[in-house]
Amino acid sequence: MKKILMVLLLGLIISSNLIAQDINWEVESEKKFHWLETYNDSLLIAGSKNTITAYNSITGEIVWEINDFNNVDKTVLTHLSGTDKAIIIQYKQNFPDKKDPIRNKMYPYLLDVPSGEIIADHVSMDIYHSLGGYRLPNGNLFFYSYDTKKNISLRVIDLQSGNSIWVDSLAYKKEKPKILKEKKSENISVKTIIGNQPPVFDTDSTMIILDDKKYVRKWNFHTGEILWEKEFKQRHHIVKKDNFAFAQLNSDSTVLYMVVMKSLCAIDVSDGSVVWQTDKINKRIKQITQNESDIILKLAGLKKERRFMYLGKIDKADGKIVYITDDLFLNKNDSHLLWQGDKLVIYVDNYIYTFDHEKNESVRLPNKIKFKHGDKPQKIYLVGDSYYIQSSQNLMQIDTLGNIVFHTEVQPPDMSLGKTLLFVAALGFSIYSDMFFNLEVPEYKSSDESSSYLYMLKKNILQEGSKCDGIAKINFLTGELVSELCLNTKTPIYAVDEVNDCIYYVKDKKTIICQSW
């Protein structure tokens, strides 16, 4: 009995050390909050349907507020890393008709974050609807959009002033996005590749763009001049799969490898000439990875109504297909490729394989990787001599022999559909920002995920003798539970600030709480 009491007492001591109790500040609002973002170590930015508010990170006092977003369905803010600027996307659902076939309007704004000043709005930038946006190497903003006259154009916006540096719409008059009318419905959607395939930057002045249908163009992004244009008879892939772009440069940025339907093409970036194009591959190309001499293709195909994954090897020198593997894996889950020296590491179907691409041989590591709670692995890393596999509720370290070093799993809260959507948003997956701006990883340290820690929503956190739903802070390298915190809310909207060592979260939709770990 004494042993049991000692164990219980020890558990309570450990729990009390893990759970933080200190509330730094708490603010209430009449608005319902939809998202939180941290800015450096000074501001917390909160968004509601029509308002964006910046709070002092230390005191909770309002620094500035923007109330100009009327009649919108959603606003999203994305910080432009390494700068004091951000892009706001104002989302408005539209019911298209013949006069205006554009659905779901996306209006961009350029924001100075410290002051809350709108430097430029969609009207001053002449953007009626943004189809995609990217950062240029010099920091300026590249938009692919409809202008106010409903013509498609490319434009570059100066990051400091919000003024247009150049605009080009002539190149797109002959290739407007295809308008698709769904049967038995008046819904109209727009297909475009620019929003899926980021520009490829071969120099600090030029970019290569795969356009809507079958063109590849090289631009001087300082002046807007088209340096060369290449037309293909077949379309490019118009949808990015597995968070992967279908065009890659070689190591010295002289050749572009590009998927053209069921073949791979190498283009000389100096003049747009075709170096080589492979024969037709009767499988779908889903991913490319490369070393100095070869390109490895991840391929998908059906056999007897079952989906298999294959690997293909292409010789960079002449584009010859060296091999395509036989039925390699029954592809039930998304697979991931990772280079390790001269070998490939492949995670697929709950196992890790090492594949010798010189010998066309694979070896399966012995232990099955099974995640709980219906989770599917989302990322695989190579850190030192170990593989790290991560999902929303699981983290696993595996050595190169296939032995599981640790497996940390966190039981998620019980969720309805609405709570699940909020949960996904809380993990940092923003469909709005991903669709409209491709940005480098933030350079500041206030984030929902860092190189040191992972944050996972957790069920049954013990606090003061009762259980609650909250969040767990996990050491990425060791899998250890560093601390956990009850959020006391059914809507997991939060942001983590590692500089100030605290977490901000929304309680009862209208209250923001800042609490130390």
C-alpha positions as CSV (number, residue, x, y, z in Angstrom):
1,M,0.0,0.0,0.0
2,K,2.8,2.4,0.9
3,K,4.5,1.6,-2.5
4,I,1.2,2.5,-4.3
5,L,0.9,5.7,-2.4
6,M,4.5,6.6,-3.1
7,V,3.9,6.0,-6.8
8,L,0.8,8.1,-6.8
9,L,2.6,10.9,-4.9
10,L,5.5,10.8,-7.4
11,G,3.1,10.9,-10.3
12,L,1.4,14.0,-8.8
13,I,4.8,15.7,-8.3
14,I,5.8,15.0,-11.9
15,S,2.4,16.2,-13.1
16,S,2.6,19.4,-11.1
17,N,6.1,20.1,-12.6
18,L,4.8,19.5,-16.1
19,I,1.7,21.7,-15.9
20,A,2.2,25.4,-15.9
21,Q,-0.2,27.5,-13.8
22,D,0.9,31.1,-14.4
23,I,-1.4,33.2,-16.5
24,N,0.5,36.3,-17.7
25,W,-2.4,38.1,-19.1
26,E,-6.0,37.7,-20.4
27,V,-8.0,39.9,-22.7
28,E,-11.7,39.6,-23.7
29,S,-13.2,40.8,-27.0
30,E,-16.6,41.1,-28.6
31,K,-15.1,39.4,-31.7
32,K,-14.8,35.7,-32.3
33,F,-11.1,34.8,-33.0
34,H,-10.3,32.5,-35.8
35,W,-6.4,32.4,-35.7
36,L,-3.4,33.6,-33.8
37,E,0.1,34.5,-35.2
38,T,3.3,35.6,-33.4
39,Y,5.5,38.3,-34.7
40,N,9.1,38.3,-33.4
41,D,9.0,38.6,-29.6
42,S,6.9,41.7,-29.5
43,L,3.4,41.2,-31.0
44,L,0.6,38.7,-31.0
45,I,-1.7,39.1,-34.0
46,A,-5.2,37.8,-33.8
47,G,-7.7,37.5,-36.6
48,S,-11.5,37.5,-36.6
49,K,-13.8,37.5,-39.6
50,N,-13.5,41.2,-40.3
51,T,-10.8,42.5,-37.9
52,I,-7.1,42.0,-37.3
53,T,-5.7,43.0,-33.9
54,A,-2.1,43.2,-32.7
55,Y,-1.5,42.8,-28.9
56,N,1.7,43.5,-27.0
57,S,3.1,40.1,-26.3
58,I,4.2,41.0,-22.7
59,T,1.2,43.1,-21.5
60,G,-1.7,42.1,-23.7
61,E,-2.4,45.7,-24.5
62,I,-3.8,46.5,-28.0
63,V,-1.0,48.0,-30.2
64,W,-3.1,48.5,-33.4
65,E,-6.3,47.2,-35.0
66,I,-7.7,47.1,-38.5
67,N,-11.4,47.0,-39.0
68,D,-11.7,47.5,-42.8
69,F,-12.4,43.9,-43.8
70,N,-16.2,44.1,-44.3
71,N,-18.4,41.4,-45.9
72,V,-15.6,38.8,-46.0
73,D,-15.7,35.1,-45.2
74,K,-12.1,34.9,-43.9
75,T,-8.9,36.9,-43.5
76,V,-5.5,35.3,-43.3
77,L,-2.2,36.8,-42.4
78,T,1.2,35.5,-43.6
79,H,4.4,37.0,-42.2
80,L,7.1,37.7,-44.9
81,S,10.1,36.2,-43.0
82,G,13.2,38.4,-42.6
83,T,11.1,41.5,-43.0
84,D,8.6,43.6,-41.0
85,K,5.9,43.1,-43.7
86,A,3.1,40.6,-44.0
87,I,0.5,39.7,-46.6
88,I,-3.2,39.7,-45.7
89,I,-5.5,37.6,-47.9
90,Q,-9.1,38.7,-47.7
91,Y,-11.3,35.8,-48.8
92,K,-14.8,36.3,-50.2
93,Q,-17.0,33.6,-51.6
94,N,-18.5,34.5,-54.9
95,F,-21.4,33.0,-56.8
96,P,-20.2,33.3,-60.4
97,D,-22.3,34.3,-63.3
98,K,-21.6,35.1,-67.0
99,K,-20.4,38.6,-66.2
100,D,-18.1,37.4,-63.4
101,P,-17.1,33.7,-63.6
102,I,-14.5,34.0,-60.8
103,R,-15.3,32.1,-57.7
104,N,-14.0,32.7,-54.2
105,K,-12.3,36.0,-54.5
106,M,-8.8,36.5,-52.9
107,Y,-7.9,40.1,-52.3
108,P,-4.3,40.7,-51.1
109,Y,-3.0,43.5,-48.9
110,L,0.5,44.5,-48.0
111,L,0.9,45.3,-44.2
112,D,3.6,47.0,-42.2
113,V,3.4,44.8,-39.1
114,P,4.9,47.0,-36.4
115,S,2.7,50.0,-37.2
116,G,-0.4,48.2,-38.6
117,E,-0.3,50.4,-41.7
118,I,-1.8,49.0,-44.9
119,I,0.9,49.9,-47.4
120,A,-1.1,48.7,-50.5
121,D,-4.4,47.1,-51.0
122,H,-5.7,45.0,-53.9
123,V,-7.2,48.2,-55.6
124,S,-3.9,50.1,-55.6
125,M,-2.1,47.0,-56.8
126,D,-4.7,46.5,-59.5
127,I,-5.5,42.9,-58.4
128,Y,-9.1,41.8,-58.7
129,H,-8.4,38.2,-57.7
130,S,-5.1,36.6,-56.8
131,L,-4.4,33.2,-58.4
132,G,-1.0,32.8,-56.7
133,G,1.9,34.7,-55.1
134,Y,5.5,34.1,-54.4
135,R,8.6,35.9,-52.9
136,L,11.3,36.8,-55.3
137,P,15.0,36.4,-54.3
138,N,15.3,40.2,-54.0
139,G,12.3,40.2,-51.5
140,N,9.7,41.7,-53.8
141,L,6.3,40.1,-54.4
142,F,5.4,38.3,-57.6
143,F,1.6,37.9,-58.3
144,Y,-0.3,35.9,-60.9
145,S,-3.8,37.4,-60.9
146,Y,-6.8,38.9,-62.6
147,D,-6.6,42.7,-62.8
148,T,-9.5,45.0,-62.3
149,K,-10.4,44.6,-66.0
150,K,-10.5,40.8,-65.5
151,N,-7.4,40.2,-67.6
152,I,-4.8,37.7,-66.4
153,S,-1.4,39.2,-65.7
154,L,1.9,38.7,-64.0
155,R,3.1,41.6,-61.8
156,V,5.9,42.4,-59.4
157,I,5.2,44.6,-56.4
158,D,7.8,46.6,-54.6
159,L,7.9,45.3,-51.0
160,Q,8.6,48.7,-49.4
161,S,6.1,50.9,-51.3
162,G,3.5,48.5,-52.6
163,N,3.9,50.0,-56.1
164,S,4.0,47.9,-59.3
165,I,7.5,47.5,-60.7
166,W,6.2,45.9,-63.9
167,V,3.1,44.2,-65.3
168,D,2.7,41.8,-68.2
169,S,-0.6,40.6,-69.6
170,L,0.2,40.1,-73.3
171,A,1.7,36.7,-72.7
172,Y,-1.5,35.4,-71.3
173,K,-4.1,36.7,-73.8
174,K,-3.8,33.5,-75.8
175,E,-3.9,31.1,-72.8
176,K,-6.5,32.1,-70.2
177,P,-7.2,29.5,-67.6
178,K,-9.7,26.9,-68.7
179,I,-13.2,27.5,-67.3
180,L,-14.9,24.3,-66.2
181,K,-18.6,24.1,-65.8
182,E,-19.8,21.2,-63.6
183,K,-22.7,19.2,-64.8
184,K,-26.1,20.0,-63.2
185,S,-24.5,22.9,-61.5
186,E,-23.8,26.5,-62.0
187,N,-20.5,26.2,-60.1
188,I,-17.5,27.4,-62.1
189,S,-13.9,26.9,-61.1
190,V,-10.6,28.1,-62.5
191,K,-7.6,25.7,-63.1
192,T,-4.1,27.2,-63.0
193,I,-0.6,25.9,-62.6
194,I,1.0,29.1,-61.3
195,G,-0.6,28.6,-57.9
196,N,0.7,25.0,-57.7
197,Q,4.1,25.2,-59.3
198,P,6.5,27.8,-57.8
199,P,8.8,29.7,-60.1
200,V,12.2,28.2,-60.5
201,F,15.0,30.8,-60.0
202,D,18.1,29.9,-61.9
203,T,19.9,33.2,-61.2
204,D,19.4,36.2,-58.9
205,S,17.7,38.0,-61.8
206,T,15.7,35.4,-63.7
207,M,12.9,32.9,-63.1
208,I,11.4,30.1,-65.2
209,I,7.6,29.7,-65.0
210,L,5.4,26.7,-66.1
211,D,2.3,28.4,-67.4
212,D,-1.3,27.4,-67.5
213,K,-1.3,25.1,-70.4
214,K,1.8,24.1,-72.3
215,Y,4.3,27.0,-72.2
216,V,7.6,27.3,-70.3
217,R,9.0,30.9,-70.2
218,K,12.1,32.5,-68.7
219,W,11.6,36.0,-67.4
220,N,13.9,38.7,-66.1
221,F,12.0,39.4,-62.9
222,H,13.6,42.8,-62.5
223,T,12.2,44.1,-65.8
224,G,9.5,41.7,-66.9
225,E,11.3,40.9,-70.1
226,I,10.6,37.4,-71.6
227,L,14.0,35.9,-72.4
228,W,12.8,32.7,-74.1
229,E,9.6,30.7,-74.6
230,K,9.1,27.0,-75.2
231,E,5.9,25.4,-76.2
232,F,5.0,21.7,-75.7
233,K,2.4,19.7,-77.5
234,Q,1.2,18.1,-74.2
235,R,0.2,19.9,-71.0
236,H,2.2,19.9,-67.9
237,H,0.8,18.5,-64.7
238,I,-1.5,21.2,-63.4
239,V,-1.8,20.0,-59.8
240,K,1.1,19.7,-57.3
241,K,1.0,16.4,-55.5
242,D,2.6,15.4,-52.2
243,N,3.7,19.0,-51.6
244,F,6.1,18.5,-54.5
245,A,6.9,20.7,-57.5
246,F,7.3,19.0,-60.9
247,A,10.2,21.1,-62.0
248,Q,13.8,21.0,-60.6
249,L,17.1,22.5,-61.4
250,N,20.3,20.5,-61.4
251,S,23.0,21.4,-58.9
252,D,24.7,24.2,-61.0
253,S,21.3,25.6,-62.2
254,T,22.0,25.0,-65.9
255,V,19.4,22.4,-66.7
256,L,15.7,22.2,-65.7
257,Y,14.2,18.8,-65.3
258,M,10.4,19.0,-65.9
259,V,7.5,16.5,-66.0
260,V,5.6,16.7,-69.2
261,M,2.7,14.3,-68.9
262,K,4.2,10.8,-68.9
263,S,7.8,11.8,-69.7
264,L,10.6,13.7,-68.2
265,C,12.3,16.6,-70.1
266,A,15.6,18.3,-69.6
267,I,15.8,22.0,-70.8
268,D,18.8,24.1,-71.2
269,V,17.9,27.2,-69.1
270,S,20.2,29.5,-71.2
271,D,18.1,29.3,-74.3
272,G,15.1,27.0,-73.6
273,S,16.3,24.2,-76.0
274,V,15.5,20.6,-75.1
275,V,18.6,18.6,-74.1
276,W,16.7,15.4,-74.0
277,Q,13.2,13.9,-73.3
278,T,12.6,10.4,-72.1
279,D,10.4,7.9,-73.9
280,K,6.8,7.6,-72.7
281,I,6.5,6.1,-69.2
282,N,3.3,4.2,-68.7
283,K,3.0,5.2,-65.1
284,R,2.3,8.5,-63.3
285,I,5.3,10.4,-62.2
286,K,4.7,11.5,-58.6
287,Q,8.0,12.7,-57.4
288,I,11.6,13.4,-58.6
289,T,14.8,13.3,-56.6
290,Q,18.3,13.5,-57.9
291,N,22.0,13.2,-57.2
292,E,24.9,14.3,-59.5
293,S,24.5,11.5,-62.1
294,D,21.0,10.2,-61.9
295,I,17.4,11.1,-61.4
296,I,15.1,8.8,-59.5
297,L,11.4,8.9,-60.2
298,K,8.7,7.8,-57.8
299,L,6.0,6.3,-60.0
300,A,2.4,5.1,-59.4
301,G,0.5,2.6,-61.4
302,L,-2.4,0.2,-61.2
303,K,-2.2,-3.5,-61.6
304,K,-5.3,-5.7,-61.2
305,E,-7.1,-2.7,-59.6
306,R,-4.4,-2.4,-57.0
307,R,-2.1,0.6,-56.7
308,F,1.6,0.0,-56.7
309,M,4.6,2.3,-56.3
310,Y,7.6,1.9,-58.5
311,L,11.0,3.6,-58.9
312,G,12.6,4.6,-62.1
313,K,16.2,5.7,-62.8
314,I,17.1,8.2,-65.5
315,D,20.6,8.9,-66.7
316,K,21.2,12.6,-66.6
317,A,23.7,12.5,-69.4
318,D,21.3,11.3,-72.1
319,G,17.9,10.9,-70.6
320,K,17.8,7.1,-71.1
321,I,15.6,5.1,-68.8
322,V,18.1,2.8,-67.0
323,Y,15.3,0.8,-65.3
324,I,11.8,0.9,-63.9
325,T,11.4,-1.5,-61.0
326,D,9.0,-4.4,-61.0
327,D,6.1,-4.3,-58.5
328,L,8.0,-2.8,-55.7
329,F,5.5,-1.8,-53.0
330,L,1.7,-2.0,-52.6
331,N,1.1,1.7,-52.1
332,K,-1.5,2.0,-49.4
333,N,-0.1,5.2,-47.8
334,D,1.8,8.2,-49.1
335,S,5.5,7.3,-49.5
336,H,8.5,9.5,-48.9
337,L,11.9,9.4,-50.5
338,L,15.1,10.5,-48.7
339,W,18.7,10.4,-49.9
340,Q,21.3,8.8,-47.6
341,G,24.7,8.9,-49.3
342,D,24.3,6.9,-52.5
343,K,21.2,5.1,-51.3
344,L,17.6,6.0,-51.1
345,V,15.5,5.7,-47.9
346,I,11.9,5.0,-48.6
347,Y,9.0,5.0,-46.1
348,V,5.9,3.3,-47.5
349,D,3.3,0.9,-46.2
350,N,4.4,1.1,-42.6
351,Y,8.0,0.0,-43.3
352,I,11.3,1.7,-44.1
353,Y,13.3,0.4,-47.0
354,T,16.8,1.2,-48.2
355,F,17.1,1.1,-51.9
356,D,20.4,0.7,-53.8
357,H,19.7,2.6,-57.0
358,E,22.9,1.3,-58.6
359,K,22.0,-2.4,-58.1
360,N,18.2,-1.9,-58.3
361,E,17.8,-3.7,-55.0
362,S,15.8,-2.8,-51.9
363,V,16.1,-4.0,-48.3
364,R,13.3,-3.7,-45.8
365,L,14.1,-2.8,-42.2
366,P,12.6,-5.3,-39.8
367,N,10.3,-3.3,-37.6
368,K,6.8,-2.3,-38.6
369,I,6.1,1.4,-38.1
370,K,2.6,1.6,-36.7
371,F,1.1,4.9,-35.5
372,K,-1.9,5.0,-33.2
373,H,-5.1,7.0,-33.4
374,G,-5.3,6.5,-37.2
375,D,-2.4,8.7,-37.8
376,K,-0.4,8.6,-41.0
377,P,3.3,9.7,-41.0
378,Q,3.7,13.1,-42.5
379,K,7.4,13.7,-42.5
380,I,10.6,11.7,-42.5
381,Y,13.9,13.2,-41.5
382,L,17.5,12.0,-41.3
383,V,19.3,13.4,-38.2
384,G,22.8,12.0,-37.6
385,D,22.5,8.2,-37.8
386,S,18.8,8.0,-37.1
387,Y,15.5,8.4,-39.0
388,Y,12.8,10.6,-37.4
389,I,9.2,10.0,-38.5
390,Q,6.5,12.4,-37.4
391,S,2.7,12.8,-37.6
392,S,0.3,15.0,-35.9
393,Q,0.2,12.8,-32.8
394,N,3.3,10.6,-33.1
395,L,7.0,11.0,-33.1
396,M,9.4,8.0,-33.7
397,Q,13.2,7.6,-33.8
398,I,14.6,4.6,-35.7
399,D,18.3,3.7,-36.1
400,T,19.8,2.6,-39.4
401,L,19.3,-1.0,-38.5
402,G,15.6,-0.6,-38.1
403,N,15.4,-0.6,-34.3
404,I,12.9,1.7,-32.7
405,V,14.8,4.0,-30.3
406,F,11.7,5.7,-29.0
407,H,8.1,6.1,-30.0
408,T,6.2,9.0,-28.4
409,E,2.5,9.1,-29.0
410,V,-0.1,11.6,-27.7
411,Q,-3.7,10.7,-27.5
412,P,-5.7,13.5,-29.2
413,P,-8.9,15.1,-27.7
414,D,-12.2,13.7,-28.8
415,M,-13.3,15.8,-31.8
416,S,-16.3,16.5,-33.8
417,L,-15.9,17.5,-37.5
418,G,-15.8,21.1,-36.6
419,K,-13.2,20.6,-33.9
420,T,-11.1,18.5,-36.2
421,L,-10.9,21.3,-38.7
422,L,-9.8,23.6,-35.9
423,F,-7.3,21.0,-34.8
424,V,-5.8,20.9,-38.3
425,A,-5.6,24.7,-38.4
426,A,-3.9,24.7,-35.0
427,L,-1.2,22.5,-36.3
428,G,-0.3,25.1,-38.8
429,F,-1.9,23.8,-42.0
430,S,-3.5,26.9,-43.6
431,I,-5.1,26.1,-47.0
432,Y,-5.6,29.8,-47.6
433,S,-2.0,30.9,-47.1
434,D,-0.5,27.8,-48.8
435,M,-2.6,28.5,-51.9
436,F,-1.5,32.1,-52.3
437,F,2.0,32.6,-51.0
438,N,5.0,30.4,-51.1
439,L,7.4,31.6,-48.4
440,E,10.6,30.5,-46.9
441,V,10.7,29.2,-43.3
442,P,10.3,32.1,-40.8
443,E,13.6,33.2,-39.4
444,Y,12.3,34.4,-36.1
445,K,11.9,31.9,-33.2
446,S,8.3,32.5,-32.3
447,S,6.6,29.6,-34.0
448,D,4.2,26.6,-33.6
449,E,7.1,24.3,-34.4
450,S,10.9,24.6,-34.1
451,S,13.9,22.4,-34.6
452,S,13.9,21.5,-30.9
453,Y,10.2,21.0,-30.0
454,L,7.0,19.7,-31.4
455,Y,3.5,20.6,-30.1
456,M,0.7,18.1,-30.0
457,L,-2.9,18.4,-28.7
458,K,-3.4,16.0,-25.9
459,K,-6.3,14.4,-24.1
460,N,-6.6,13.6,-20.3
461,I,-4.0,16.0,-18.9
462,L,-4.2,15.7,-15.1
463,Q,-4.6,19.1,-13.3
464,E,-5.6,19.5,-9.7
465,G,-7.2,16.1,-9.6
466,S,-9.3,16.4,-12.8
467,K,-8.6,15.7,-16.4
468,C,-8.7,18.2,-19.3
469,D,-7.7,18.6,-22.9
470,G,-4.6,20.6,-23.7
471,I,-1.3,20.7,-25.5
472,A,2.0,18.8,-25.0
473,K,5.5,20.1,-25.6
474,I,7.7,17.3,-27.0
475,N,11.5,17.3,-27.3
476,F,12.1,16.5,-31.0
477,L,15.4,14.7,-30.6
478,T,14.6,12.6,-27.5
479,G,10.8,12.2,-27.6
480,E,10.5,13.3,-24.0
481,L,7.5,15.2,-22.7
482,V,8.9,18.6,-21.6
483,S,5.7,20.1,-20.3
484,E,1.9,20.1,-20.9
485,L,-0.8,22.6,-20.4
486,C,-4.6,22.6,-20.1
487,L,-6.1,24.9,-22.6
488,N,-9.6,24.8,-21.0
489,T,-11.2,25.2,-24.4
490,K,-13.0,23.1,-27.0
491,T,-11.5,25.2,-29.8
492,P,-7.7,24.6,-30.1
493,I,-6.6,27.9,-31.6
494,Y,-3.2,28.7,-30.3
495,A,0.3,30.1,-31.1
496,V,3.6,29.2,-29.3
497,D,6.2,31.8,-28.4
498,E,9.5,30.2,-27.7
499,V,11.3,33.5,-27.1
500,N,9.0,34.5,-24.2
501,D,8.5,30.9,-23.3
502,C,4.7,31.1,-23.3
503,I,1.7,30.0,-25.3
504,Y,-1.3,32.1,-26.4
505,Y,-4.7,30.4,-26.9
506,V,-8.3,31.3,-27.4
507,K,-10.8,30.4,-24.8
508,D,-14.6,30.4,-25.4
509,K,-13.9,32.0,-28.9
510,K,-13.7,35.6,-27.5
511,T,-10.9,35.4,-24.9
512,I,-7.1,35.3,-25.5
513,I,-5.0,33.9,-22.7
514,C,-1.2,34.2,-22.5
515,Q,0.2,31.6,-20.2
516,S,3.8,30.4,-19.3
517,W,4.8,26.8,-19.8
